[in-house]
Amino acid sequence: MSEKKLYVVGIGPGEYEQMTIRAAGVLSKSQILIGYTVYIDLIREYFPAKECVSTPMMKEVERCRMALEKADQGHVVSMVCSGDAGIYGMAGLILELAGEYPQVEVEMVAGVTAASAGAALLGAPVCHDFAVISLSDLLTPKEQIEKRLECAAMSDLVICLYNPASRRRKDYLKWACEVVGRYQSPDTVCGMVKNIGREGQAMELMTLRELADAPADMFTTVYIGSSKTTVKNGRMVTPRGYRYV
């Protein structure tokens, strides 16, 4: 393995069993693991001999620079992200900063994102075209989020929502449901999964009308069905359109 190497690793939704074999192998070979505190805590017990470095929320730039600097010093480093590092993860920021460290070789390691992990628990809600939209407005203006919700709902796409609510954004899920409700029926099939692959995992099916008042947080993934989405034997299903009769 070459020196000055930085892996950007998606560790999946939480459980070690849902981490890819490649991700686990890369973490085993790395000398230093760096990530957001919550994500480092999820994997620390599986790699007890590794040097683990964590930073809190809102320290993303510092975290990425630290990973690149450690790699530039000759270490093999893994920057860990939940889900997939290229989906609301650190992959983009790492590549934006990597030009300052031309000797560091950066490699992405794909992971299982919440959209697919949560969908598997609910049934098959994203078996046809779908959109993934984050309701966090820390980096994206709320007006732009609203436009994306409108376009997805107008197109009759299944919508998967990340970061549906926080202590500061308690009413954002209700607001999102109101935006989608301009184009979709209040009886649209929806689903919600909390703490995917972690302690307290729970899921529930409901209508768009009920979803508007459902409690959610940053560890909740929400699925708003299309006009074709149904419930089959207690599972949320968006049919692909295969003819079987």
Secondary structure, DSSP 8 states (H G I E B T S, - for coil): --SSEEEEEE-BSS-GGGS-HHHHHHHHH-SEEEEEHHHHHHHGGG-TTSEEEEE-TT-HHHHHHHHHHHHHTT-EEEEEESB-TTSSSSHHHHHHHGGG-TT-EEEEE----HHHHHHHHHEETTSS-EEEEE---SSS-HHHHHHHHHHHHHTT-EEEEES---SS-TTHHHHHHHHHTTTS-TT-EEEEEESTTSTT-EEEEEEHHHHTT----TTEEEEE--TT-EEETTEEE--------
